[in-house]
């Protein structure tokens, strides 16, 4: 997963003053053009379901009728420090070439969450 890039940082104007002979200028140029990659991460999830065919007396319009139960639990380990996305701000310091002046915004995963459902299928 990658951070969504700011297209203004990837223009000729953004790197126009970078001197190819100056090593620090080359580092600034590569910092401007670099795109952040997120580290590998995972969540542990559980999903389970159960269905039961009801007796004939509960059939609807002579169709088999089932009762269904489902349960899901996401992010069992409650990992809220997982970056699930983000973007570079759509502005850039063209004067100072400071890539940290407008830091990126990140989205983080929800903690433990769950759901349950009961259904009737006919």
N, C-alpha and C positions, 0 to 999 in steps of 0.2 A: 504494500500500500504506500502511496506517495501523497505528499502534501499538494493540494491543488495550486498550480503556479500562478504568479502574477505576470501577465504578458508584457507589462511595461518594463520589467526587469530584463527581459530577453530581447531588447531592441538595440539597434546600433547606437542610439543616443545614450543608453544606460552605460555602455562600456566605451564611449567615444574618447574619453581622456586617458584611457589605460595605455601606458607606454610598454610596448612589448620587450624593450631592453631592460626595464626596471623590474627586478624580481618581486618587490612588494606590490607593484602595480599589477603584475600577473596574478598574484594571490588575490587581490581585490577583484579582478576580472573573473577569476574562477569562483569566488564567493558570490558574486552577483549572479552568475549563470547557473550555479548549483541548485539542485532541487532536493529537498529533504525526503528521505525514505524512512518510513517507520520501522521500528524493530519488529521482529517476529513475536506474535502474541496469540493467546488462545483463551477460550472460555470452555467450561465444562457444563454441558446442558443435559437435561433428562426430559424425555417425552414418553408417555405411556397411555395406553387406551384399553378399554374393555368393552365388549358388546355382548348382549344377551338377546337371543331370539325369544320373543314373548309367546305364550301359549296361543293356540288357534282362536280362542274366544276374544282375544284382543286385536285380531287382524282388522285392518281398515280397508274396506272395499275388496275383501278377499285377498289382500296382499300381505306378505310376511311383514311383520312389524318387529323392529329391534329397538332396544334402548341402549344408548351409547354413553360412556363416561370417558373423558379425556383429561389428562393432567400434564402440564408442562412446567418445568422449572429451568430458567435460564441463568447463566452466570452463577452457578452454585458456589464457586469459590469467592464470590463477591469482589471481583477484581475491578475496582473503579478507576485505576490508573491506566487502563488500556486506552490508547488513542484510537478512536474509531474513524477519525477524519479530521479535516481542517483545511485552511486556505491561507495563502499569503495575502496580506492586505493589498488592495488595488491602488496603492500609492507608493512612490519611491523617492528617495532623497537623491535627486540628480546632481545637486551641488556638492554635497559631502561624500557621496557614494557609500553611505553608511547603511548596510543591509539590516542592521538591528534597530534602526530608528523607528520603524513601524513593524513590530514583531508579528509573526503569524498568529492566527487564532486556531485553537484546537477544539475538537469535539472529543468527549470521553464517554466510555461505555457506561450504561446504567449498572447499578449494583444488582444484587439478587432480585429477580422478579419472577412471577409465576402466574399461571392461569389454570382455570378448571372449567369444564363445560359438561353439560348434560344434554343429550339430544334424543330425538325420537325419529327413526327412519321408517318410512312406509312406502 
